[in-house]
Amino acid sequence: MAVILVTHYYAHALPVGIAQPIFKQLLIFIASGYTFKLLVALLDTGPFYLGVHYLSRYLQIDPLAEYDEETRSSERE
């Protein structure tokens, strides 16, 4: 949100229409930025989880090993 506002007010680099209200146009830029981030996060999260799942098997890494060590050490105290 801050990037959009700084880009508009200080750099004057956003393609805005003079005849339309600026507030509505800035809200559209902000909403489209958050929508883009949401869609990219939804698209790339699945492959990362699959990659961790298969690579941890291939590399024989226990992803919970460090967590188990911490819980055991806290139970001893």
Chimera marker file (.cmm) of the C-alpha trace (Angstrom):
<marker_set name="trace">
<marker id="1" x="0.000" y="0.000" z="0.000" r="1" g="1" b="0" radius="0.5"/>
<marker id="2" x="2.755" y="2.432" z="0.895" r="1" g="1" b="0" radius="0.5"/>
<marker id="3" x="4.586" y="1.670" z="-2.340" r="1" g="1" b="0" radius="0.5"/>
<marker id="4" x="1.536" y="2.658" z="-4.386" r="1" g="1" b="0" radius="0.5"/>
<marker id="5" x="1.070" y="5.907" z="-2.467" r="1" g="1" b="0" radius="0.5"/>
<marker id="6" x="4.756" y="6.838" z="-2.673" r="1" g="1" b="0" radius="0.5"/>
<marker id="7" x="4.846" y="5.985" z="-6.370" r="1" g="1" b="0" radius="0.5"/>
<marker id="8" x="1.863" y="8.199" z="-7.045" r="1" g="1" b="0" radius="0.5"/>
<marker id="9" x="2.534" y="11.208" z="-4.828" r="1" g="1" b="0" radius="0.5"/>
<marker id="10" x="6.327" y="11.465" z="-5.072" r="1" g="1" b="0" radius="0.5"/>
<marker id="11" x="7.323" y="9.837" z="-8.365" r="1" g="1" b="0" radius="0.5"/>
<marker id="12" x="4.136" y="10.569" z="-10.336" r="1" g="1" b="0" radius="0.5"/>
<marker id="13" x="4.709" y="7.255" z="-12.121" r="1" g="1" b="0" radius="0.5"/>
<marker id="14" x="1.261" y="5.642" z="-12.011" r="1" g="1" b="0" radius="0.5"/>
<marker id="15" x="-0.949" y="5.828" z="-15.094" r="1" g="1" b="0" radius="0.5"/>
<marker id="16" x="-3.950" y="7.626" z="-13.578" r="1" g="1" b="0" radius="0.5"/>
<marker id="17" x="-6.801" y="9.306" z="-15.375" r="1" g="1" b="0" radius="0.5"/>
<marker id="18" x="-7.254" y="12.986" z="-14.711" r="1" g="1" b="0" radius="0.5"/>
<marker id="19" x="-11.040" y="12.877" z="-15.187" r="1" g="1" b="0" radius="0.5"/>
<marker id="20" x="-11.624" y="10.125" z="-12.611" r="1" g="1" b="0" radius="0.5"/>
<marker id="21" x="-11.361" y="10.439" z="-8.808" r="1" g="1" b="0" radius="0.5"/>
<marker id="22" x="-7.817" y="9.624" z="-7.657" r="1" g="1" b="0" radius="0.5"/>
<marker id="23" x="-8.905" y="7.786" z="-4.491" r="1" g="1" b="0" radius="0.5"/>
<marker id="24" x="-10.805" y="5.148" z="-6.482" r="1" g="1" b="0" radius="0.5"/>
<marker id="25" x="-7.881" y="4.631" z="-8.855" r="1" g="1" b="0" radius="0.5"/>
<marker id="26" x="-5.398" y="4.239" z="-6.005" r="1" g="1" b="0" radius="0.5"/>
<marker id="27" x="-7.693" y="1.722" z="-4.298" r="1" g="1" b="0" radius="0.5"/>
<marker id="28" x="-7.790" y="-0.295" z="-7.518" r="1" g="1" b="0" radius="0.5"/>
<marker id="29" x="-3.981" y="-0.291" z="-7.699" r="1" g="1" b="0" radius="0.5"/>
<marker id="30" x="-3.722" y="-1.375" z="-4.054" r="1" g="1" b="0" radius="0.5"/>
<marker id="31" x="-6.396" y="-4.090" z="-4.389" r="1" g="1" b="0" radius="0.5"/>
<marker id="32" x="-4.842" y="-5.468" z="-7.567" r="1" g="1" b="0" radius="0.5"/>
<marker id="33" x="-1.442" y="-5.642" z="-5.841" r="1" g="1" b="0" radius="0.5"/>
<marker id="34" x="-2.844" y="-7.638" z="-2.930" r="1" g="1" b="0" radius="0.5"/>
<marker id="35" x="-4.815" y="-9.869" z="-5.323" r="1" g="1" b="0" radius="0.5"/>
<marker id="36" x="-1.650" y="-10.575" z="-7.293" r="1" g="1" b="0" radius="0.5"/>
<marker id="37" x="0.247" y="-11.462" z="-4.094" r="1" g="1" b="0" radius="0.5"/>
<marker id="38" x="-2.564" y="-13.781" z="-2.988" r="1" g="1" b="0" radius="0.5"/>
<marker id="39" x="-2.699" y="-15.596" z="-6.323" r="1" g="1" b="0" radius="0.5"/>
<marker id="40" x="1.077" y="-16.051" z="-6.494" r="1" g="1" b="0" radius="0.5"/>
<marker id="41" x="1.141" y="-17.320" z="-2.897" r="1" g="1" b="0" radius="0.5"/>
<marker id="42" x="-1.620" y="-19.820" z="-3.676" r="1" g="1" b="0" radius="0.5"/>
<marker id="43" x="0.187" y="-20.998" z="-6.811" r="1" g="1" b="0" radius="0.5"/>
<marker id="44" x="3.654" y="-21.423" z="-5.320" r="1" g="1" b="0" radius="0.5"/>
<marker id="45" x="2.833" y="-22.795" z="-1.863" r="1" g="1" b="0" radius="0.5"/>
<marker id="46" x="1.773" y="-26.239" z="-3.087" r="1" g="1" b="0" radius="0.5"/>
<marker id="47" x="4.931" y="-26.931" z="-5.112" r="1" g="1" b="0" radius="0.5"/>
<marker id="48" x="7.116" y="-25.861" z="-2.177" r="1" g="1" b="0" radius="0.5"/>
<marker id="49" x="5.310" y="-28.217" z="0.202" r="1" g="1" b="0" radius="0.5"/>
<marker id="50" x="5.603" y="-31.066" z="-2.316" r="1" g="1" b="0" radius="0.5"/>
<marker id="51" x="9.276" y="-30.281" z="-2.844" r="1" g="1" b="0" radius="0.5"/>
<marker id="52" x="9.985" y="-30.354" z="0.888" r="1" g="1" b="0" radius="0.5"/>
<marker id="53" x="8.058" y="-33.610" z="1.242" r="1" g="1" b="0" radius="0.5"/>
<marker id="54" x="9.885" y="-35.445" z="-1.532" r="1" g="1" b="0" radius="0.5"/>
<marker id="55" x="13.314" y="-33.893" z="-0.944" r="1" g="1" b="0" radius="0.5"/>
<marker id="56" x="13.225" y="-34.724" z="2.769" r="1" g="1" b="0" radius="0.5"/>
<marker id="57" x="12.558" y="-38.351" z="1.846" r="1" g="1" b="0" radius="0.5"/>
<marker id="58" x="15.224" y="-38.358" z="-0.867" r="1" g="1" b="0" radius="0.5"/>
<marker id="59" x="17.827" y="-36.705" z="1.372" r="1" g="1" b="0" radius="0.5"/>
<marker id="60" x="16.690" y="-38.773" z="4.369" r="1" g="1" b="0" radius="0.5"/>
<marker id="61" x="16.046" y="-35.694" z="6.513" r="1" g="1" b="0" radius="0.5"/>
<marker id="62" x="13.544" y="-35.817" z="9.341" r="1" g="1" b="0" radius="0.5"/>
<marker id="63" x="11.800" y="-32.429" z="9.279" r="1" g="1" b="0" radius="0.5"/>
<marker id="64" x="10.622" y="-32.878" z="12.879" r="1" g="1" b="0" radius="0.5"/>
<marker id="65" x="13.960" y="-33.968" z="14.348" r="1" g="1" b="0" radius="0.5"/>
<marker id="66" x="14.900" y="-30.518" z="15.652" r="1" g="1" b="0" radius="0.5"/>
<marker id="67" x="11.421" y="-30.016" z="17.098" r="1" g="1" b="0" radius="0.5"/>
<marker id="68" x="11.582" y="-33.388" z="18.874" r="1" g="1" b="0" radius="0.5"/>
<marker id="69" x="14.960" y="-32.506" z="20.403" r="1" g="1" b="0" radius="0.5"/>
<marker id="70" x="13.615" y="-29.186" z="21.710" r="1" g="1" b="0" radius="0.5"/>
<marker id="71" x="10.521" y="-30.759" z="23.244" r="1" g="1" b="0" radius="0.5"/>
<marker id="72" x="12.572" y="-33.482" z="24.919" r="1" g="1" b="0" radius="0.5"/>
<marker id="73" x="14.997" y="-30.948" z="26.381" r="1" g="1" b="0" radius="0.5"/>
<marker id="74" x="12.168" y="-28.767" z="27.681" r="1" g="1" b="0" radius="0.5"/>
<marker id="75" x="10.488" y="-31.786" z="29.297" r="1" g="1" b="0" radius="0.5"/>
<marker id="76" x="13.699" y="-32.577" z="31.225" r="1" g="1" b="0" radius="0.5"/>
<marker id="77" x="13.838" y="-29.121" z="32.784" r="1" g="1" b="0" radius="0.5"/>
<link id1="1" id2="2" r="1" g="1" b="0" radius="0.2"/>
<link id1="2" id2="3" r="1" g="1" b="0" radius="0.2"/>
<link id1="3" id2="4" r="1" g="1" b="0" radius="0.2"/>
<link id1="4" id2="5" r="1" g="1" b="0" radius="0.2"/>
<link id1="5" id2="6" r="1" g="1" b="0" radius="0.2"/>
<link id1="6" id2="7" r="1" g="1" b="0" radius="0.2"/>
<link id1="7" id2="8" r="1" g="1" b="0" radius="0.2"/>
<link id1="8" id2="9" r="1" g="1" b="0" radius="0.2"/>
<link id1="9" id2="10" r="1" g="1" b="0" radius="0.2"/>
<link id1="10" id2="11" r="1" g="1" b="0" radius="0.2"/>
<link id1="11" id2="12" r="1" g="1" b="0" radius="0.2"/>
<link id1="12" id2="13" r="1" g="1" b="0" radius="0.2"/>
<link id1="13" id2="14" r="1" g="1" b="0" radius="0.2"/>
<link id1="14" id2="15" r="1" g="1" b="0" radius="0.2"/>
<link id1="15" id2="16" r="1" g="1" b="0" radius="0.2"/>
<link id1="16" id2="17" r="1" g="1" b="0" radius="0.2"/>
<link id1="17" id2="18" r="1" g="1" b="0" radius="0.2"/>
<link id1="18" id2="19" r="1" g="1" b="0" radius="0.2"/>
<link id1="19" id2="20" r="1" g="1" b="0" radius="0.2"/>
<link id1="20" id2="21" r="1" g="1" b="0" radius="0.2"/>
<link id1="21" id2="22" r="1" g="1" b="0" radius="0.2"/>
<link id1="22" id2="23" r="1" g="1" b="0" radius="0.2"/>
<link id1="23" id2="24" r="1" g="1" b="0" radius="0.2"/>
<link id1="24" id2="25" r="1" g="1" b="0" radius="0.2"/>
<link id1="25" id2="26" r="1" g="1" b="0" radius="0.2"/>
<link id1="26" id2="27" r="1" g="1" b="0" radius="0.2"/>
<link id1="27" id2="28" r="1" g="1" b="0" radius="0.2"/>
<link id1="28" id2="29" r="1" g="1" b="0" radius="0.2"/>
<link id1="29" id2="30" r="1" g="1" b="0" radius="0.2"/>
<link id1="30" id2="31" r="1" g="1" b="0" radius="0.2"/>
<link id1="31" id2="32" r="1" g="1" b="0" radius="0.2"/>
<link id1="32" id2="33" r="1" g="1" b="0" radius="0.2"/>
<link id1="33" id2="34" r="1" g="1" b="0" radius="0.2"/>
<link id1="34" id2="35" r="1" g="1" b="0" radius="0.2"/>
<link id1="35" id2="36" r="1" g="1" b="0" radius="0.2"/>
<link id1="36" id2="37" r="1" g="1" b="0" radius="0.2"/>
<link id1="37" id2="38" r="1" g="1" b="0" radius="0.2"/>
<link id1="38" id2="39" r="1" g="1" b="0" radius="0.2"/>
<link id1="39" id2="40" r="1" g="1" b="0" radius="0.2"/>
<link id1="40" id2="41" r="1" g="1" b="0" radius="0.2"/>
<link id1="41" id2="42" r="1" g="1" b="0" radius="0.2"/>
<link id1="42" id2="43" r="1" g="1" b="0" radius="0.2"/>
<link id1="43" id2="44" r="1" g="1" b="0" radius="0.2"/>
<link id1="44" id2="45" r="1" g="1" b="0" radius="0.2"/>
<link id1="45" id2="46" r="1" g="1" b="0" radius="0.2"/>
<link id1="46" id2="47" r="1" g="1" b="0" radius="0.2"/>
<link id1="47" id2="48" r="1" g="1" b="0" radius="0.2"/>
<link id1="48" id2="49" r="1" g="1" b="0" radius="0.2"/>
<link id1="49" id2="50" r="1" g="1" b="0" radius="0.2"/>
<link id1="50" id2="51" r="1" g="1" b="0" radius="0.2"/>
<link id1="51" id2="52" r="1" g="1" b="0" radius="0.2"/>
<link id1="52" id2="53" r="1" g="1" b="0" radius="0.2"/>
<link id1="53" id2="54" r="1" g="1" b="0" radius="0.2"/>
<link id1="54" id2="55" r="1" g="1" b="0" radius="0.2"/>
<link id1="55" id2="56" r="1" g="1" b="0" radius="0.2"/>
<link id1="56" id2="57" r="1" g="1" b="0" radius="0.2"/>
<link id1="57" id2="58" r="1" g="1" b="0" radius="0.2"/>
<link id1="58" id2="59" r="1" g="1" b="0" radius="0.2"/>
<link id1="59" id2="60" r="1" g="1" b="0" radius="0.2"/>
<link id1="60" id2="61" r="1" g="1" b="0" radius="0.2"/>
<link id1="61" id2="62" r="1" g="1" b="0" radius="0.2"/>
<link id1="62" id2="63" r="1" g="1" b="0" radius="0.2"/>
<link id1="63" id2="64" r="1" g="1" b="0" radius="0.2"/>
<link id1="64" id2="65" r="1" g="1" b="0" radius="0.2"/>
<link id1="65" id2="66" r="1" g="1" b="0" radius="0.2"/>
<link id1="66" id2="67" r="1" g="1" b="0" radius="0.2"/>
<link id1="67" id2="68" r="1" g="1" b="0" radius="0.2"/>
<link id1="68" id2="69" r="1" g="1" b="0" radius="0.2"/>
<link id1="69" id2="70" r="1" g="1" b="0" radius="0.2"/>
<link id1="70" id2="71" r="1" g="1" b="0" radius="0.2"/>
<link id1="71" id2="72" r="1" g="1" b="0" radius="0.2"/>
<link id1="72" id2="73" r="1" g="1" b="0" radius="0.2"/>
<link id1="73" id2="74" r="1" g="1" b="0" radius="0.2"/>
<link id1="74" id2="75" r="1" g="1" b="0" radius="0.2"/>
<link id1="75" id2="76" r="1" g="1" b="0" radius="0.2"/>
<link id1="76" id2="77" r="1" g="1" b="0" radius="0.2"/>
</marker_set>
